[in-house]
Amino acid sequence: MLKRIISPILTAALLVTAVPFAEPVRAEEELKDSGINYTEAVETIQNPGAGYTNTVWAVCKPNDTKVYSPTGSLVLFFIDIGAFSSGANGTTDAEGNYTEGVDYDLDETFFNAWRQTLDNCRKNGCMVGLRFRYDANGKENPEPATFDKVLEHIQQIKASKIITDNKDIIAFVETGFVGKWGEQHGGKYTTVDYKAKLLEAMYQAIPESIPITVRTPDTFAKFVGIDRSELDKPEYYYRIVTSEPTEEDINEGPYLPKFSRVGLYNDGYMGSDSDLGTYEDREIETNWLNHFTENTYFGGEFSGDIKYAKQFDTYLPENAIPEMYKTRLSYINGNIFQMYKEYTYGEDYDVNGADNSAYYGQSVFQFIRDHIGYRFVLRKAENSEKVKQGGQLVTSFDVENTGFANPVFSPWSYLILEKDGKFYEKSIPMDVHGWKSCKTSKNSFTWQLPDGIETGKWNIYLRISAIADRCENYDYQKDIGLPNYGIRLANEGVWDSKLGANYLGSFEVTASEEHGTNNMLYCSSVPTLSKFDTFLMTLDDFTFVDGEKSSPREWQEKDLIAKKDNCSLSVRADSEAAYFMAEMPDDAKEPVYNIEVRNGDERYWLYYSSDGFVYFSHDSYAGCQCKWNGNVVEFRIPFEIMGLKAGEEVSSVRVFLQDSANDWKLMGDITAANVKIPDDFPIYTAETPIYLRKNTSIILRSKCAVPDITYQWYHNGEPIDGATAMMYRTNEDTKGNYSVKITAPNGAAKMVSVVNVLDPDEENQKNGVKGDANCDGMVDMSDVVLIMQSLSNPDKYGESGTEKSRITTKGIDNGDVSGDNDGLTVGDALEVQKYLLGLIKAFN
């Protein structure tokens, strides 16, 4: 009978190799809604590389260039190098006669300071715009004696690599340099011929991934050799921007076609029908901008003369708003016409393709303010409701871009699965740069979950980052960046500041009856090259200066150093800085938050006011941060700024709140005496459950943000001889817990559990695998044979048989895969064979 049942299937089945576990079944197509509010939030969201600029007027002199540490999503540096130019550093007599000075090369002090400033910008999460200029005061002819000297300064900037080394955070570079304020008028070299030569020099000096902006469109027309009146003709547009990428272009990353990175900085925006001479023919030249601004920037500043602007119709909302969408307005310096507060936004101002109904009834000022640049609104989010360990998760979401522009850069995107502060993270193969203004983008992905993922509720997050400030888990050579560059969706209740990510929903991971050895999280709906295991991470060791208690694990009872009345003060630290968090009433109309540290005889006093002014009683506060929200204020103080040291004590720390709108009245005050700065450092690694079979090794690594640390690896609590590198490859006997002791240069040490290695065969034998009649943890032809033996010869192979290899109670349960729990039958043997042949994907 056995022979009759197995034939003719048996011949083919014997060719099938042993199958250790069932192939995961795709998640149910019926997805559940996330429950998120899909209405656009009426809220100002300042995302990286767009919106209001924080403008810094930096003055640089020979051997004297300051280091800056600004904050803001887009910082525009006006870099005054007039002191290096004979046209600006000369002398003026009492009668106003100017005597030329001396031209200087830019010096090493200049470049060192800007390296430090750009590094501070990176730490503070700033995207950067740059304008080098020889004048900051409206002086005529401020440039060097020769145009060649201008070109030499540009070549010096190129050779220094300050821009190349920071090209990921530099949003754009304005051609600047010549004329009054670097606005390319009123100078020695401000004819269109000179400006075209300047653009050519900038084109050669600035990395191709960085957009370059000109002050007026005629500069670009001259540069490419066409008449200004022909800028919007399609034949010229396509001839200009269409070019086959070279192999070098492809290797460097996303390719921007030749010339398509030239944009416009408009410092006379809405000031007249020509924007104070910016345009010659507004229709033609805004058409040109419409062609180009998918890949480059358009922005500037509103003209300050509202009275003059009112002589024209350009500024009116019914004209201005459609043009903002047409030209993809990406940034403004904060001086939007106040008169727009007198206009109410309504349906009459809508443009095709964008759902701006959430702003009906709001002021036009608020609408413009909130839609400069890109603005992403989640319109739908669905995902699988339950997925087994090792199964497949489906995520589906629609995003509308209601902003005036799309992101000029190409953002990175990540899926984050989070549970109790620990998370998996994986890149999403998604083109966020393609989320165009006035369009809704539909996105759907299927994700293969690790076999060892913990059961329970997991939260799903979408992280979109302006730069690659995070990495795949297997890239152990690269630090995982903190979420400074995360892009926030314009929905209520979705933003998680600690992850820098947006909530998409949640799902439940249920226990699987069988375990394989897939330890990866990857996108199975798109081909992936990832062949590396995925490890859990945590940010619980990190402090985020966002004015909020970012998670229940960020500020804890152990961090409290003072409490009085309704005020409290806490302290944390990492390898670079101390962090202070105070809670006090937020009753101030215009708050000024102060921190005072006394260290021996030295007193340090730093305060931040609501109007952006910062005061420090010593030289530099570079790297310091302060943010507040509600009754919480957080400070970051680099150790060297106030003479702090990890593990040492300071005399006192005081945080107090004043109201500058109420005679600087003291609104809250808390002091802690004899404060020990914690001796601590952050680690990204969280313990990960991993399934490995015997005689299989794995590479382990622990990620830490501290340089020059030492390692000692442990197996089940015992040190492993010679295992003192950042990575450790396990031997064949891999089962058990692996941990590592990490010691910082100052002697501070932490023990971190990295993985808990489980044997899937042992786990499967415990839990029982459907189809595994002989309980060896695998499904293969030996299970078919045992089922048939138990049926044909129960005296030997039945549950009470005499053979040692007889079927067991657990084996009967595992083998009962056909019918309706009707016990072991020949149908079960046939069903297992179908499974082995791939005729079915799983047992019902």
Order of alpha helices (4+ residues) and beta strands (2+ residues): alpha-alpha-beta-beta-beta-beta-beta-beta-beta-alpha-beta-alpha-beta-alpha-beta-alpha-alpha-alpha-beta-alpha-beta-alpha-alpha-beta-alpha-beta-beta-beta-beta-beta-beta-beta-beta-beta-beta-beta-beta-beta-beta-beta-beta-beta-beta-beta-beta-beta-beta-beta-beta-beta-beta-beta-beta-alpha-alpha-alpha-alpha-alpha
